[in-house]
Amino acid sequence: MTDDLQNDLPLGVYSADASGERRLVHQYQDGDYGLQDIYHYFQLGELESRDPSETTIIWLTENELHELKVMADARSFDFEEGFIEMCLDVQRFGVDIAAERVKFIANS
């Protein structure tokens, strides 16, 4: 599978597990949020964003993943529930991989 996710996959955030297989990290819920918002709201990660209707990619380091959890917990009342859940799903997945940098890809 390429970085551009297939159209038949559920809208959400994906990453690769330790074996390199793509896994759904967070399926988007109702609301107006996306993977790029981690970068825009919390200034975390290295964003590779294209047109909003296409694939968004963000790289997060181990330290940024820990900071993401802290920020999501601290600001949970400032943002919609779906965004906070996405942040926590991304953080949990990234920590489980235990890599220096983790690539997350959103198909919307």
Buried (B, 14 or more C-beta within 10 A) or exposed (E): EEEEBEEEEEBBBBBBEEEEEBEEBBBBBEEEBBBBBBBEBBEBBEBBBEEEEEBBBBBBBBEBBBBBBEBBEEBBEEBBEBBBBBBBBBBEBBBEBEBEBBBBBBBB
